[in-house]
Structures are given as structure tokens and as C-alpha cells.
Amino acid sequence: MSDTIQKYKDYVMTGFVKSVVPIAIDHASGAQVWDDTGREYLDCFSGISVVNAGHNNPKVVAAAKAQIDKLIHCASYIYHAKPVADLAEKIAQIAPRGLTKTFFANSGAEAIEGAMKLARLYSGKHEFIALQTSFHGRTWGTLSITGNQGRKKRGGPYASGIAFAPSPYVYRSLWPDDPDQVARYCAKYLDDVIRYETSGDVAAFIAEPVLGEGGIVVPPGNYFREIKKVLDQHGILFIADEVQSGFGRTGKMFAIEHYGVDPDILVTAKGIADGFPLSGFTTRPEIAAAYKPGDHLSTFGGNPVSCAAALANIEFMLEEDLPAKAIETGEYAMKKLRDLQKQNPIIGEVRGLGLMIGVELVRDEKLTPANTEAESIRDSLLKQGVLVGVGGVYGNVVRFQPPLIITKQQIDRAISAFASALAEVAQPAAV
């Protein structure tokens, strides 16, 4: 056993995961990682959708190293720091219309809670509406707005003043062949939730433009337009949680751009700095002005090194047009996966946007979740040197979210391994 793995067993808290993948990663480059024995793996999960520009991207690494030699920490909300100012300017340039003021934090959950606080302060209201099957973080506040019982067990009671609307989960809806009807139903149900399940004191509705932990659930094309009509009628803010779907992952810089609506607050993390810890929420100036002295702060938020890395990361994405590459490579991957679906009835649905792809596995026509099979496939892929995720509210979705710089040849390798893993699950070895 690796010395690192043994130290994890002895000293690192890991009881909150079913099992830690039994490899000790030593170094990485692009879409590949190597363990401490020298074995190479193809990373099709990007450290949970983080290293969108690739592991150890040279441009990002160079920017971080240069900043380390100048300044590592300065409490960026007490003093001014150039990397923070430059990154905030860049985000204002690429964010949805009107969103120009950013608060930088350290993690997605921290940014979500900051956005919730700001929405309350600006609106003078106190309740929130979130989606069933959603996931927004693992702090008490973000779990309160997470619509997934599996993530919330043993943590309650959670915050009051939270209501949940139906998820735009077309595959498991009453209208699997009519996405537009699903969107209209969800909007009508949201209006009912507001009228009958709240006190009329709703500050904001929060949703992921593509639901990540929920199983890569892609809402219908008209979903957010229908939802926004209802929100505007009731004077409710829209917080877009782009922690997982942002920064080119879905083929747009931000996934909400696919839907033709502008959020009031945009929350980002994960892919923002290609692996350096950073998050943020961005909003309009009049909303940002609701913060008054003493309302909020973060000691490490806006760390100069992370901000320098994020700025280089965004510049690389724009120079290389990674969102467009994500669309091209994602369509290539989904076509191959759908070809596999024709021969493998265990594949219920292949869905995604760009390189945010989910393969939902089912056991029968009743859509019984094939969760143990999904875990077996992940284990088989690991043995073949391919890293993927498994998630979804039923634990039956294999998640392909590789770095956006992945090549078609590497996609071929991953899907060939996936085909072999499917064959193993369909015909398990005799004991």
C-alpha cells in the first residue's frame, strides 16, 4: 500500500465518502494524471469539473508563480491588489449583461451563501425557492437549499423559509418526449409554490443552469425563459449557480447563456482558476450596493495568487476558444455514447451540454436506477486507467466532465474503456 494512502487511513477524515479512489496522484498534465507508482490515467472528471483548461496549464502556472514571487496575501478587501482588480474587470467583460460587480471568496458553498445574504439585503425579503434534485454545497446554509435527501441526512433541521419547485428532469418527467411541456409545467408549478408554499416574502430563486450533482440534468431550451416570467411577476431575484457549469464547460462561458435570460446574481467557483481555490458572485451595481460596512468579508477571498491564476485561465480560454472546443468534442463524445446506447439497454439516456455529459443507467423499462452497476463501471474504468464520476440523485449516472482541452483520440480511449466496462457489467465474470 502506498505510504500516502496509509496516511489517509490514519490521519485524514474520509468517512463522508463511500470510498476514496485507491490511487495517490503524484503529478498531472493536460487531461492526464500519474500516480505515485508512475501509472498514467486519463482524467475524465477534471477533479469534479475544476481543471477546465487542463491540469497544470502552463499559462496559469506561470501567472501563479510570478504572483507568488511578488505577493501571496494582503487581505484584498482591506487593501487594493492589482490581480483582484484585473480579474473583476475581466469577469465584468464576460459575464451576462449588466453583471459588473464581483465579490471573491474561496469555495462554491461560501459564494452561494454570500449571494443568498446579498439577495436578502437588497430585496428586504427572506425566503428562497430552490429546485428538487439540486445541489448547492455542503455547508448548513447551502444544504438547506439543496433538493436531495441523500446529501442532507443527519444534518437537520435545516433553515426555514425554503421551498422547492420541480426539477426540469425531462427523462423522469410525465412528458419525456415533450421538453417544452415540461418547462411550462415547471413554470406553472413554481407559481403555485410561490402562492401556496411561501409567505410571499421570497428574496430569490436559485438554480443550476445544468444540474451537476443531480445527474447532469439539462433543462429544456425554454425552461429559464418560462421561469423568469414567473419570477418577474412576483419581483423575485434569480441566482444562477454556475459553480460547476461555468467557464466553458457547456460550450458557453456560462451555461445560462444557452437559455437567453440574464440572472440577477451569478455564482462561480471550480473552473474559475483551473485548480486554485477561488469563487465569486457577480451582480449588478445596485444590488451590490446593498452591502453596507460590517455586512460581509472574507480574509482569504480574492487571494492575489488565485486571482492571477484565474485571469490567466480566462485569457487562455478566450485565446483557444475552449467553449467552442467543448461543443465540438462534446458532440463527438455524445454521438459515440449514443451509438453504445443502441446496443446496451442499461443506458437509459445520454445527455449533456458541451463536455458536461451524463449517462443514466437503468435496469428496466420502469427506469429502475442501476446504481450498483454505475459504481461497478466506474471501478472497471479505473482499472483501465480512466477516471470518471458517478452521481445523480439515484447514484446511477456516470459523469464525463473532462478538461476542455481533451483530444478526440483521448475521447476514443475513454469511450472504448466505457464499452468494455459495460460488457463486464452485462456479463459479470463467473465466480
MOVEN-V761342 format. One record per residue. N is the residue number from 1. RES is the residue in three letters. SS is DSSP state (H for helix, E for strand, C for the rest). PSI is psi in degrees with one decimal (NA if undefined). Layout:
N	RES	SS	PSI
N	RES	SS	PSI
//
This chain:
1	MET	C	137.7
2	SER	C	142.1
3	ASP	H	-37.6
4	THR	H	-44.2
5	ILE	H	-40.3
6	GLN	H	-39.9
7	LYS	H	-35.0
8	TYR	H	-46.6
9	LYS	H	-37.4
10	ASP	H	-33.7
11	TYR	H	-14.2
12	VAL	C	133.0
13	MET	C	120.0
14	THR	C	12.2
15	GLY	C	-12.0
16	PHE	C	-2.1
17	VAL	C	151.3
18	LYS	C	-42.9
19	SER	C	144.9
20	VAL	C	133.2
21	VAL	C	126.5
22	PRO	C	52.5
23	ILE	C	147.6
24	ALA	C	106.5
25	ILE	E	128.9
26	ASP	E	-44.8
27	HIS	E	169.1
28	ALA	E	159.0
29	SER	E	129.0
30	GLY	E	-119.6
31	ALA	C	16.7
32	GLN	E	147.4
33	VAL	E	155.8
34	TRP	E	138.4
35	ASP	E	-179.6
36	ASP	C	0.9
37	THR	C	-4.9
38	GLY	C	-0.2
39	ARG	C	138.9
40	GLU	E	143.4
41	TYR	E	146.8
42	LEU	E	118.6
43	ASP	E	104.8
44	CYS	C	23.2
45	PHE	C	-13.7
46	SER	H	33.6
47	GLY	H	43.7
48	ILE	H	56.0
49	SER	H	44.2
50	VAL	C	-54.4
51	VAL	C	65.4
52	ASN	C	-34.5
53	ALA	C	8.1
54	GLY	C	149.6
55	HIS	E	137.0
56	ASN	C	44.4
57	ASN	C	124.0
58	PRO	H	-39.5
59	LYS	H	-41.7
60	VAL	H	-44.2
61	VAL	H	-43.5
62	ALA	H	-41.4
63	ALA	H	-41.2
64	ALA	H	-43.2
65	LYS	H	-41.9
66	ALA	H	-38.9
67	GLN	H	-36.5
68	ILE	H	-38.2
69	ASP	H	-18.1
70	LYS	H	-49.1
71	LEU	C	127.0
72	ILE	C	-40.3
73	HIS	C	140.1
74	CYS	C	13.7
75	ALA	C	78.2
76	SER	C	-7.4
77	TYR	C	-3.3
78	ILE	C	-36.4
79	TYR	C	175.1
80	HIS	C	141.0
81	ALA	C	130.8
82	LYS	H	-44.9
83	PRO	H	-34.1
84	VAL	H	-47.3
85	ALA	H	-43.4
86	ASP	H	-38.9
87	LEU	H	-42.5
88	ALA	H	-39.9
89	GLU	H	-44.4
90	LYS	H	-41.4
91	ILE	H	-38.8
92	ALA	H	-32.0
93	GLN	H	-29.6
94	ILE	H	-11.1
95	ALA	C	163.1
96	PRO	C	159.5
97	ARG	C	130.2
98	GLY	C	-11.1
99	LEU	C	105.5
100	THR	C	-7.8
101	LYS	E	125.8
102	THR	E	140.1
103	PHE	E	127.2
104	PHE	E	136.1
105	ALA	E	-155.3
106	ASN	C	-28.6
107	SER	C	163.2
108	GLY	H	-44.9
109	ALA	H	-41.1
110	GLU	H	-40.4
111	ALA	H	-39.1
112	ILE	H	-46.3
113	GLU	H	-36.3
114	GLY	H	-40.1
115	ALA	H	-38.5
116	MET	H	-43.4
117	LYS	H	-43.8
118	LEU	H	-41.6
119	ALA	H	-40.5
120	ARG	H	-46.4
121	LEU	H	-40.8
122	TYR	H	-44.3
123	SER	H	-23.5
124	GLY	C	10.0
125	LYS	C	171.6
126	HIS	C	-14.2
127	GLU	E	164.2
128	PHE	E	152.9
129	ILE	E	131.3
130	ALA	E	-177.6
131	LEU	E	145.1
132	GLN	E	147.5
133	THR	C	6.7
134	SER	C	166.3
135	PHE	C	130.7
136	HIS	C	5.3
137	GLY	C	176.8
138	ARG	C	8.5
139	THR	C	167.6
140	TRP	H	-43.3
141	GLY	H	-44.1
142	THR	H	-30.2
143	LEU	H	-28.4
144	SER	H	-30.8
145	ILE	C	12.5
146	THR	C	127.4
147	GLY	E	55.7
148	ASN	C	107.1
149	GLN	H	-36.8
150	GLY	H	-28.4
151	ARG	H	-12.2
152	LYS	H	-5.3
153	LYS	C	140.3
154	ARG	C	12.3
155	GLY	C	-7.5
156	GLY	C	177.9
157	PRO	C	146.9
158	TYR	C	-178.7
159	ALA	C	144.9
160	SER	C	173.2
161	GLY	C	24.6
162	ILE	E	128.7
163	ALA	E	156.6
164	PHE	E	134.7
165	ALA	E	160.6
166	PRO	C	145.0
167	SER	C	144.2
168	PRO	C	53.8
169	TYR	C	81.4
170	VAL	H	-43.6
171	TYR	H	-35.4
172	ARG	H	21.0
173	SER	C	179.3
174	LEU	C	-13.9
175	TRP	C	62.7
176	PRO	C	-19.4
177	ASP	C	8.7
178	ASP	C	76.0
179	PRO	H	-37.0
180	ASP	H	-37.6
181	GLN	H	-37.4
182	VAL	H	-44.2
183	ALA	H	-43.9
184	ARG	H	-40.4
185	TYR	H	-46.6
186	CYS	H	-39.9
187	ALA	H	-42.9
188	LYS	H	-40.5
189	TYR	H	-37.9
190	LEU	H	-43.2
191	ASP	H	-40.3
192	ASP	H	-40.6
193	VAL	H	-44.9
194	ILE	H	-43.3
195	ARG	H	-32.2
196	TYR	H	-18.6
197	GLU	H	0.5
198	THR	C	173.2
199	SER	C	9.7
200	GLY	C	16.2
201	ASP	C	43.8
202	VAL	E	120.0
203	ALA	E	-44.7
204	ALA	E	153.3
205	PHE	E	131.6
206	ILE	E	134.9
207	ALA	E	150.2
208	GLU	C	130.2
209	PRO	C	-30.3
210	VAL	E	124.5
211	LEU	E	111.6
212	GLY	C	-70.3
213	GLU	C	-23.7
214	GLY	C	-9.0
215	GLY	C	28.3
216	ILE	C	55.7
217	VAL	E	117.9
218	VAL	E	113.6
219	PRO	C	154.4
220	PRO	C	156.9
221	GLY	C	-28.5
222	ASN	C	3.7
223	TYR	H	-54.1
224	PHE	H	-27.0
225	ARG	H	-43.0
226	GLU	H	-40.8
227	ILE	H	-42.3
228	LYS	H	-33.0
229	LYS	H	-43.6
230	VAL	H	-44.8
231	LEU	H	-43.4
232	ASP	H	-36.3
233	GLN	H	-31.6
234	HIS	H	2.4
235	GLY	C	41.2
236	ILE	C	134.3
237	LEU	E	154.0
238	PHE	E	115.7
239	ILE	E	119.1
240	ALA	E	116.6
241	ASP	E	97.9
242	GLU	C	24.9
243	VAL	C	-44.1
244	GLN	C	-29.5
245	SER	C	-6.3
246	GLY	C	171.8
247	PHE	C	58.0
248	GLY	C	-10.9
249	ARG	C	-40.9
250	THR	C	5.0
251	GLY	C	-4.9
252	LYS	C	158.9
253	MET	C	-40.0
254	PHE	C	136.8
255	ALA	H	-29.3
256	ILE	H	-20.6
257	GLU	H	-22.8
258	HIS	H	-19.3
259	TYR	H	-2.6
260	GLY	C	24.6
261	VAL	C	155.9
262	ASP	C	124.9
263	PRO	C	165.5
264	ASP	C	-31.2
265	ILE	E	132.3
266	LEU	E	123.8
267	VAL	E	131.3
268	THR	E	156.8
269	ALA	C	-142.9
270	LYS	H	-92.8
271	GLY	H	-0.4
272	ILE	H	-34.6
273	ALA	C	18.2
274	ASP	C	36.1
275	GLY	C	-19.1
276	PHE	C	141.0
277	PRO	C	116.2
278	LEU	C	146.4
279	SER	E	174.8
280	GLY	E	164.8
281	PHE	E	138.3
282	THR	E	137.9
283	THR	E	-178.1
284	ARG	C	153.8
285	PRO	H	-39.5
286	GLU	H	-29.9
287	ILE	H	-43.6
288	ALA	H	-32.0
289	ALA	C	-10.6
290	ALA	C	-22.9
291	TYR	C	127.7
292	LYS	C	162.8
293	PRO	C	129.4
294	GLY	C	-10.5
295	ASP	C	-29.4
296	HIS	C	158.7
297	LEU	C	164.0
298	SER	C	122.1
299	THR	C	-46.7
300	PHE	C	-7.4
301	GLY	C	136.2
302	GLY	C	33.7
303	ASN	C	130.3
304	PRO	H	-36.7
305	VAL	H	-46.5
306	SER	H	-38.8
307	CYS	H	-39.4
308	ALA	H	-40.9
309	ALA	H	-42.4
310	ALA	H	-41.3
311	LEU	H	-44.0
312	ALA	H	-37.3
313	ASN	H	-47.6
314	ILE	H	-42.4
315	GLU	H	-41.1
316	PHE	H	-43.7
317	MET	H	-42.6
318	LEU	H	-42.0
319	GLU	H	-40.9
320	GLU	H	-1.3
321	ASP	C	54.5
322	LEU	H	-33.9
323	PRO	H	-43.0
324	ALA	H	-38.2
325	LYS	H	-35.9
326	ALA	H	-39.8
327	ILE	H	-49.7
328	GLU	H	-49.7
329	THR	H	-35.8
330	GLY	H	-42.6
331	GLU	H	-38.7
332	TYR	H	-45.6
333	ALA	H	-44.0
334	MET	H	-33.2
335	LYS	H	-44.5
336	LYS	H	-38.6
337	LEU	H	-37.5
338	ARG	H	-28.7
339	ASP	H	-40.3
340	LEU	H	-35.8
341	GLN	H	-34.8
342	LYS	H	-28.7
343	GLN	H	-3.7
344	ASN	C	93.6
345	PRO	C	-16.0
346	ILE	C	-22.5
347	ILE	E	106.5
348	GLY	E	-44.3
349	GLU	E	143.3
350	VAL	E	123.0
351	ARG	E	159.2
352	GLY	E	174.2
353	LEU	E	128.7
354	GLY	C	-129.1
355	LEU	C	38.6
356	MET	E	90.0
357	ILE	E	134.9
358	GLY	E	138.5
359	VAL	E	107.9
360	GLU	E	126.1
361	LEU	E	133.5
362	VAL	E	155.7
363	ARG	C	-20.1
364	ASP	C	-177.3
365	GLU	C	-14.1
366	LYS	C	1.5
367	LEU	C	33.1
368	THR	C	122.7
369	PRO	E	130.7
370	ALA	C	69.8
371	ASN	H	-42.8
372	THR	H	-33.9
373	GLU	H	-38.5
374	ALA	H	-42.3
375	GLU	H	-38.1
376	SER	H	-38.6
377	ILE	H	-41.9
378	ARG	H	-41.5
379	ASP	H	-39.5
380	SER	H	-42.3
381	LEU	H	-39.1
382	LEU	H	-44.2
383	LYS	H	-28.9
384	GLN	C	1.7
385	GLY	C	29.0
386	VAL	E	128.9
387	LEU	E	126.0
388	VAL	C	173.9
389	GLY	E	162.0
390	VAL	E	132.2
391	GLY	E	-148.9
392	GLY	C	156.3
393	VAL	C	-20.0
394	TYR	C	2.8
395	GLY	C	26.5
396	ASN	C	18.9
397	VAL	E	121.1
398	VAL	E	126.6
399	ARG	E	121.4
400	PHE	E	108.2
401	GLN	C	65.0
402	PRO	C	168.0
403	PRO	C	145.1
404	LEU	C	-9.7
405	ILE	C	4.8
406	ILE	C	144.7
407	THR	C	163.6
408	LYS	H	-33.0
409	GLN	H	-39.4
410	GLN	H	-36.1
411	ILE	H	-43.0
412	ASP	H	-42.9
413	ARG	H	-44.4
414	ALA	H	-43.5
415	ILE	H	-31.1
416	SER	H	-42.5
417	ALA	H	-38.4
418	PHE	H	-40.7
419	ALA	H	-42.2
420	SER	H	-40.2
421	ALA	H	-38.6
422	LEU	H	-41.4
423	ALA	H	-38.7
424	GLU	H	-42.3
425	VAL	H	-38.6
426	ALA	H	-33.6
427	GLN	C	74.2
428	PRO	C	147.8
429	ALA	C	142.9
430	ALA	C	143.2
431	VAL	C	NA
//
